[in-house]
Amino acid sequence: MVCWVRRGITLLEVLLVLLILGLVAAAAIPHFVYSGEARETECRSNVALLSAAIENYAAQSGGRPPAGRADLVTFVEADRERFPKGMPRCPYGRPYDYDPAAGCILAHRH
């Protein structure tokens, strides 16, 4: 009796590998595509929350906005209901800049 030694890859093995790669790509690609959009949305939401905190501070202090970043941080960190984790940071890692003369959070680009 003659035994043949087969070397190589069968069609079934190739299809199985392609199926696994397709599943991994289907799970990974949306994560990379939409992660930037989610970060921008979170950044805009944080700016809106900080702007509301500045307006709240002004309402409590007779119409004056916080005198500096330190006053804003102190006020925000005292408000544990709205800011349970303290002063928010931009999801891209930068702190938000506060302009005390204008009484607003400065916009920044990512």
Secondary structure as the mmCIF struct_conf table of DSSP 4:
data_model
#
loop_
_struct_conf.conf_type_id
_struct_conf.id
_struct_conf.beg_label_comp_id
_struct_conf.beg_label_asym_id
_struct_conf.beg_label_seq_id
_struct_conf.end_label_comp_id
_struct_conf.end_label_asym_id
_struct_conf.end_label_seq_id
HELX_LH_PP_P HELX_LH_PP_P1 CYS A 3 ARG A 6
BEND BEND1 GLY A 8 GLY A 8
HELX_RH_AL_P HELX_RH_AL_P1 LEU A 11 GLN A 60
TURN_TY1_P TURN_TY1_P1 SER A 61 GLY A 63
HELX_LH_PP_P HELX_LH_PP_P2 ARG A 64 PRO A 66
BEND BEND2 ALA A 67 GLY A 68
HELX_RH_AL_P HELX_RH_AL_P2 ARG A 69 ALA A 78
TURN_TY1_P TURN_TY1_P2 ARG A 80 ARG A 82
TURN_TY1_P TURN_TY1_P3 PRO A 84 LYS A 85
BEND BEND3 GLY A 86 MET A 87
TURN_TY1_P TURN_TY1_P4 PRO A 91 TYR A 92
BEND BEND4 GLY A 93 GLY A 93
HELX_LH_PP_P HELX_LH_PP_P3 ARG A 94 ASP A 97
STRN STRN1 TYR A 98 ASP A 99
TURN_TY1_P TURN_TY1_P5 PRO A 100 GLY A 103
STRN STRN2 CYS A 104 ILE A 105
HELX_LH_PP_P HELX_LH_PP_P4 LEU A 106 ALA A 107
#
